[in-house]
Amino acid sequence: MEVIHKIGRRKTAVARVYLSEGKGNITINKKDLKEYFTTGTLQYKVNQALNLTGNDGSFDISANVYGGGITGQAEAIRLALSRAMVELDAENRSTLKPEGLLTRDPRMVERKKFGQKKARKKFQFSKR
């Protein structure tokens, strides 16, 4: 099996995932999964696509991720892994799609507008 390369994005985080046959080692930015994502919630998000398809422990995963915060990075990796699972076997699509793992989340931070304090907040209005 050749190496499968997929990209996942969330907010400003971009994850490049390389999937190859192995024993289930997950490396993110040259660190172990538990070392990079310390909380159980983020570790669960990364492993979610593997657990649903029943492929946990059968592939070595190497991921390069940059930009955004740790939650956005974890969700970017999750999207990339989901896409890799679909390329591996098209039947995985039917299990991942209802869970919403193949959908790119389009929500981004709204830009600050000029003449305003923030994106939506205005400067204090003085009547007199």
C-alpha positions in Angstrom: 0.0 0.0 0.0 1.3 3.4 -0.9 1.1 6.4 1.4 -2.2 8.3 1.3 -1.9 12.1 1.6 -5.0 14.2 2.5 -5.5 17.8 3.7 -8.1 19.0 6.2 -8.9 22.5 7.3 -10.8 24.2 10.1 -10.9 28.0 10.8 -7.2 28.9 10.1 -5.7 25.5 10.9 -4.4 23.4 8.1 -3.5 19.7 8.6 -1.6 17.5 6.1 -2.1 13.8 7.0 0.0 10.9 5.7 -1.5 7.4 6.2 0.6 4.2 5.8 0.3 0.7 7.0 1.6 0.1 10.5 0.9 -0.6 14.1 -1.3 2.5 14.9 1.3 5.1 15.8 0.0 8.7 15.5 2.6 11.4 15.2 1.7 15.1 15.0 4.4 17.6 14.2 7.0 15.0 15.2 5.4 14.5 18.6 3.2 11.6 19.9 -0.6 12.2 19.9 -0.8 12.2 23.7 2.1 14.6 24.0 0.6 17.1 21.4 -3.0 16.9 22.4 -3.0 16.5 26.2 -6.8 16.5 26.8 -8.9 13.4 26.2 -11.5 15.3 24.2 -9.0 16.3 21.5 -7.5 12.8 21.4 -11.0 11.5 20.9 -11.7 13.9 18.0 -8.5 12.8 16.2 -9.3 9.1 16.6 -13.0 9.5 15.8 -12.8 8.6 12.1 -10.5 5.6 12.8 -12.8 4.3 15.6 -16.0 4.6 13.5 -14.5 2.7 10.5 -12.8 0.1 12.7 -9.3 1.0 11.5 -7.8 2.0 14.9 -4.4 0.3 15.3 -3.9 -0.7 11.7 -2.3 2.4 10.2 0.6 4.7 11.1 -0.4 8.3 10.8 1.9 11.2 10.4 0.4 14.7 10.5 1.8 18.2 10.0 -0.5 20.9 11.3 -0.2 24.6 11.6 -2.3 27.7 12.2 -5.3 28.2 14.6 -5.7 26.8 18.1 -5.5 23.3 19.4 -9.2 22.6 18.9 -9.2 23.8 15.3 -6.0 21.7 14.7 -7.6 18.6 16.1 -10.7 19.0 13.9 -8.6 19.7 10.8 -6.8 16.4 11.4 -10.1 14.7 11.9 -11.4 15.9 8.5 -8.1 14.8 6.8 -8.3 11.4 8.4 -12.0 11.0 7.4 -11.1 11.9 3.8 -8.2 9.3 3.9 -10.6 6.6 5.2 -13.0 7.3 2.3 -10.1 7.0 -0.3 -9.0 3.7 1.4 -12.5 2.2 1.1 -15.5 3.9 -0.5 -17.9 2.0 1.9 -16.5 4.0 4.8 -18.4 7.0 3.4 -21.7 5.6 4.5 -20.5 5.5 8.2 -18.7 8.8 8.2 -21.2 11.0 6.3 -24.1 10.8 8.8 -21.7 11.7 11.7 -20.8 14.9 9.8 -17.1 14.0 9.5 -16.8 14.7 5.8 -18.1 18.2 6.0 -15.7 21.1 5.9 -16.9 23.5 8.7 -17.0 26.9 6.9 -17.3 29.1 10.1 -14.5 31.6 10.2 -13.8 34.6 12.4 -15.6 37.7 11.0 -13.3 40.6 10.1 -13.2 43.8 12.0 -14.8 46.7 10.1 -13.5 50.3 10.1 -15.4 52.8 12.2 -16.3 50.0 14.6 -14.8 48.6 17.8 -15.0 45.0 16.7 -16.7 42.9 14.0 -20.2 43.7 15.2 -19.7 46.0 18.2 -19.8 49.7 17.6 -18.2 52.6 19.4 -20.3 54.2 22.2 -22.9 56.5 20.7 -23.2 60.0 22.3 -26.4 61.9 21.6 -25.2 65.2 23.1 
